[in-house]
Amino acid sequence: MLRKAIFILISGLLLYACTSVAVTGRKQLSLISNAEIIPMASQQYQEVIRQGPLSKDQQQTELVRRVGVNIQKAVEQYMAEKNLTAELAGFAWEFNLIDDPKTVNAWCMPGGKVAFYTGIMPICKDELGVAVVMGHEVAHAIANHGRERMSQQLMAQYGLGTLGALMGQNPTAGKDLLLQAIGAGTNIGMLKFSRQHESEADHIGLIFMAMAGYDPNEAPKFWERMSELSGGQQPPEFLSTHPSHETRVKDLQGWIPEAMKYYKK
């Protein structure tokens, strides 16, 4: 009887702690609030930017920022139309290009803090390629994938609770857990996104880039270039936890008709 009561209690708490992902509607675990994660993410982002170095290529830097602002406007429009603007509370968008030609990567922290590395720019090739990557990375933040994976780790490692409770009991453990989830670009190991998260970001990102005026048909072409880059060898960091090239391209092609409904030339 006691076990049944505990099961019902935990099930109820988990149900209460679930939210829905924008665009896809998938239910996700949410034991942590954006009010907790965004300020620390912002602080971590500023540390990354200070370490830099930022790219001195003004043309590429402006390209990243221009595309970022376009995707940002599309996101804000989408969330407003769906009465989800409140989910953007605390967002302070920022877009930077870090000078590191050996790093083929880009990421977006909770709160809209984006960084591209110069190593990914040749694969992007042009504004459309940057839009594919930007849409995908921003989608991770809008879908609260970082918050979800932190919630999963919080429950798995420390039992059902909240980040606030953990910070009160063990501030070091709480900070480490948070930094692992938002520590992109640092020497702190990240909690990798799952393949489910990566596929979901592909889907959502396709919608956002289309709304921003970028042809979603370019997305499969970008990932085909990424596939060619790996050449059957160990994939670059940007692809380390992503679905296979064939699966990704096939899925993107399947979502294109939906994205085209949002496409504004």
Secondary structure as a PSIPRED ss2 file (coil, helix, strand):
# PSIPRED VFORMAT (PSIPRED V4.0)

   1 M C   1.000  0.000  0.000
   2 L H   0.000  1.000  0.000
   3 R H   0.000  1.000  0.000
   4 K H   0.000  1.000  0.000
   5 A H   0.000  1.000  0.000
   6 I H   0.000  1.000  0.000
   7 F H   0.000  1.000  0.000
   8 I H   0.000  1.000  0.000
   9 L H   0.000  1.000  0.000
  10 I H   0.000  1.000  0.000
  11 S H   0.000  1.000  0.000
  12 G H   0.000  1.000  0.000
  13 L H   0.000  1.000  0.000
  14 L H   0.000  1.000  0.000
  15 L H   0.000  1.000  0.000
  16 Y H   0.000  1.000  0.000
  17 A C   1.000  0.000  0.000
  18 C E   0.000  0.000  1.000
  19 T E   0.000  0.000  1.000
  20 S E   0.000  0.000  1.000
  21 V C   1.000  0.000  0.000
  22 A C   1.000  0.000  0.000
  23 V C   1.000  0.000  0.000
  24 T C   1.000  0.000  0.000
  25 G C   1.000  0.000  0.000
  26 R C   1.000  0.000  0.000
  27 K E   0.000  0.000  1.000
  28 Q E   0.000  0.000  1.000
  29 L E   0.000  0.000  1.000
  30 S C   1.000  0.000  0.000
  31 L C   1.000  0.000  0.000
  32 I C   1.000  0.000  0.000
  33 S C   1.000  0.000  0.000
  34 N H   0.000  1.000  0.000
  35 A H   0.000  1.000  0.000
  36 E H   0.000  1.000  0.000
  37 I H   0.000  1.000  0.000
  38 I H   0.000  1.000  0.000
  39 P H   0.000  1.000  0.000
  40 M H   0.000  1.000  0.000
  41 A H   0.000  1.000  0.000
  42 S H   0.000  1.000  0.000
  43 Q H   0.000  1.000  0.000
  44 Q H   0.000  1.000  0.000
  45 Y H   0.000  1.000  0.000
  46 Q H   0.000  1.000  0.000
  47 E H   0.000  1.000  0.000
  48 V H   0.000  1.000  0.000
  49 I H   0.000  1.000  0.000
  50 R H   0.000  1.000  0.000
  51 Q H   0.000  1.000  0.000
  52 G C   1.000  0.000  0.000
  53 P C   1.000  0.000  0.000
  54 L E   0.000  0.000  1.000
  55 S C   1.000  0.000  0.000
  56 K C   1.000  0.000  0.000
  57 D C   1.000  0.000  0.000
  58 Q H   0.000  1.000  0.000
  59 Q H   0.000  1.000  0.000
  60 Q H   0.000  1.000  0.000
  61 T H   0.000  1.000  0.000
  62 E H   0.000  1.000  0.000
  63 L H   0.000  1.000  0.000
  64 V H   0.000  1.000  0.000
  65 R H   0.000  1.000  0.000
  66 R H   0.000  1.000  0.000
  67 V H   0.000  1.000  0.000
  68 G H   0.000  1.000  0.000
  69 V H   0.000  1.000  0.000
  70 N H   0.000  1.000  0.000
  71 I H   0.000  1.000  0.000
  72 Q H   0.000  1.000  0.000
  73 K H   0.000  1.000  0.000
  74 A H   0.000  1.000  0.000
  75 V H   0.000  1.000  0.000
  76 E H   0.000  1.000  0.000
  77 Q H   0.000  1.000  0.000
  78 Y H   0.000  1.000  0.000
  79 M H   0.000  1.000  0.000
  80 A H   0.000  1.000  0.000
  81 E H   0.000  1.000  0.000
  82 K C   1.000  0.000  0.000
  83 N C   1.000  0.000  0.000
  84 L C   1.000  0.000  0.000
  85 T H   0.000  1.000  0.000
  86 A H   0.000  1.000  0.000
  87 E H   0.000  1.000  0.000
  88 L H   0.000  1.000  0.000
  89 A C   1.000  0.000  0.000
  90 G C   1.000  0.000  0.000
  91 F C   1.000  0.000  0.000
  92 A C   1.000  0.000  0.000
  93 W C   1.000  0.000  0.000
  94 E E   0.000  0.000  1.000
  95 F E   0.000  0.000  1.000
  96 N E   0.000  0.000  1.000
  97 L E   0.000  0.000  1.000
  98 I E   0.000  0.000  1.000
  99 D C   1.000  0.000  0.000
 100 D C   1.000  0.000  0.000
 101 P C   1.000  0.000  0.000
 102 K C   1.000  0.000  0.000
 103 T C   1.000  0.000  0.000
 104 V C   1.000  0.000  0.000
 105 N C   1.000  0.000  0.000
 106 A E   0.000  0.000  1.000
 107 W E   0.000  0.000  1.000
 108 C E   0.000  0.000  1.000
 109 M E   0.000  0.000  1.000
 110 P C   1.000  0.000  0.000
 111 G C   1.000  0.000  0.000
 112 G C   1.000  0.000  0.000
 113 K E   0.000  0.000  1.000
 114 V E   0.000  0.000  1.000
 115 A E   0.000  0.000  1.000
 116 F E   0.000  0.000  1.000
 117 Y E   0.000  0.000  1.000
 118 T H   0.000  1.000  0.000
 119 G H   0.000  1.000  0.000
 120 I H   0.000  1.000  0.000
 121 M H   0.000  1.000  0.000
 122 P H   0.000  1.000  0.000
 123 I H   0.000  1.000  0.000
 124 C H   0.000  1.000  0.000
 125 K C   1.000  0.000  0.000
 126 D C   1.000  0.000  0.000
 127 E H   0.000  1.000  0.000
 128 L H   0.000  1.000  0.000
 129 G H   0.000  1.000  0.000
 130 V H   0.000  1.000  0.000
 131 A H   0.000  1.000  0.000
 132 V H   0.000  1.000  0.000
 133 V H   0.000  1.000  0.000
 134 M H   0.000  1.000  0.000
 135 G H   0.000  1.000  0.000
 136 H H   0.000  1.000  0.000
 137 E H   0.000  1.000  0.000
 138 V H   0.000  1.000  0.000
 139 A H   0.000  1.000  0.000
 140 H H   0.000  1.000  0.000
 141 A H   0.000  1.000  0.000
 142 I H   0.000  1.000  0.000
 143 A C   1.000  0.000  0.000
 144 N C   1.000  0.000  0.000
 145 H H   0.000  1.000  0.000
 146 G H   0.000  1.000  0.000
 147 R H   0.000  1.000  0.000
 148 E H   0.000  1.000  0.000
 149 R H   0.000  1.000  0.000
 150 M H   0.000  1.000  0.000
 151 S H   0.000  1.000  0.000
 152 Q H   0.000  1.000  0.000
 153 Q H   0.000  1.000  0.000
 154 L H   0.000  1.000  0.000
 155 M H   0.000  1.000  0.000
 156 A H   0.000  1.000  0.000
 157 Q H   0.000  1.000  0.000
 158 Y H   0.000  1.000  0.000
 159 G C   1.000  0.000  0.000
 160 L C   1.000  0.000  0.000
 161 G C   1.000  0.000  0.000
 162 T C   1.000  0.000  0.000
 163 L H   0.000  1.000  0.000
 164 G H   0.000  1.000  0.000
 165 A H   0.000  1.000  0.000
 166 L H   0.000  1.000  0.000
 167 M H   0.000  1.000  0.000
 168 G H   0.000  1.000  0.000
 169 Q H   0.000  1.000  0.000
 170 N C   1.000  0.000  0.000
 171 P H   0.000  1.000  0.000
 172 T H   0.000  1.000  0.000
 173 A H   0.000  1.000  0.000
 174 G H   0.000  1.000  0.000
 175 K H   0.000  1.000  0.000
 176 D H   0.000  1.000  0.000
 177 L H   0.000  1.000  0.000
 178 L H   0.000  1.000  0.000
 179 L H   0.000  1.000  0.000
 180 Q H   0.000  1.000  0.000
 181 A H   0.000  1.000  0.000
 182 I H   0.000  1.000  0.000
 183 G C   1.000  0.000  0.000
 184 A C   1.000  0.000  0.000
 185 G C   1.000  0.000  0.000
 186 T C   1.000  0.000  0.000
 187 N C   1.000  0.000  0.000
 188 I C   1.000  0.000  0.000
 189 G C   1.000  0.000  0.000
 190 M C   1.000  0.000  0.000
 191 L C   1.000  0.000  0.000
 192 K C   1.000  0.000  0.000
 193 F C   1.000  0.000  0.000
 194 S C   1.000  0.000  0.000
 195 R H   0.000  1.000  0.000
 196 Q H   0.000  1.000  0.000
 197 H H   0.000  1.000  0.000
 198 E H   0.000  1.000  0.000
 199 S H   0.000  1.000  0.000
 200 E H   0.000  1.000  0.000
 201 A H   0.000  1.000  0.000
 202 D H   0.000  1.000  0.000
 203 H H   0.000  1.000  0.000
 204 I H   0.000  1.000  0.000
 205 G H   0.000  1.000  0.000
 206 L H   0.000  1.000  0.000
 207 I H   0.000  1.000  0.000
 208 F H   0.000  1.000  0.000
 209 M H   0.000  1.000  0.000
 210 A H   0.000  1.000  0.000
 211 M H   0.000  1.000  0.000
 212 A C   1.000  0.000  0.000
 213 G C   1.000  0.000  0.000
 214 Y C   1.000  0.000  0.000
 215 D C   1.000  0.000  0.000
 216 P C   1.000  0.000  0.000
 217 N C   1.000  0.000  0.000
 218 E H   0.000  1.000  0.000
 219 A H   0.000  1.000  0.000
 220 P H   0.000  1.000  0.000
 221 K H   0.000  1.000  0.000
 222 F H   0.000  1.000  0.000
 223 W H   0.000  1.000  0.000
 224 E H   0.000  1.000  0.000
 225 R H   0.000  1.000  0.000
 226 M H   0.000  1.000  0.000
 227 S H   0.000  1.000  0.000
 228 E H   0.000  1.000  0.000
 229 L H   0.000  1.000  0.000
 230 S H   0.000  1.000  0.000
 231 G C   1.000  0.000  0.000
 232 G C   1.000  0.000  0.000
 233 Q C   1.000  0.000  0.000
 234 Q C   1.000  0.000  0.000
 235 P C   1.000  0.000  0.000
 236 P C   1.000  0.000  0.000
 237 E H   0.000  1.000  0.000
 238 F H   0.000  1.000  0.000
 239 L H   0.000  1.000  0.000
 240 S C   1.000  0.000  0.000
 241 T C   1.000  0.000  0.000
 242 H C   1.000  0.000  0.000
 243 P C   1.000  0.000  0.000
 244 S C   1.000  0.000  0.000
 245 H H   0.000  1.000  0.000
 246 E H   0.000  1.000  0.000
 247 T H   0.000  1.000  0.000
 248 R H   0.000  1.000  0.000
 249 V H   0.000  1.000  0.000
 250 K H   0.000  1.000  0.000
 251 D H   0.000  1.000  0.000
 252 L H   0.000  1.000  0.000
 253 Q H   0.000  1.000  0.000
 254 G H   0.000  1.000  0.000
 255 W H   0.000  1.000  0.000
 256 I H   0.000  1.000  0.000
 257 P H   0.000  1.000  0.000
 258 E H   0.000  1.000  0.000
 259 A H   0.000  1.000  0.000
 260 M H   0.000  1.000  0.000
 261 K C   1.000  0.000  0.000
 262 Y C   1.000  0.000  0.000
 263 Y C   1.000  0.000  0.000
 264 K C   1.000  0.000  0.000
 265 K C   1.000  0.000  0.000
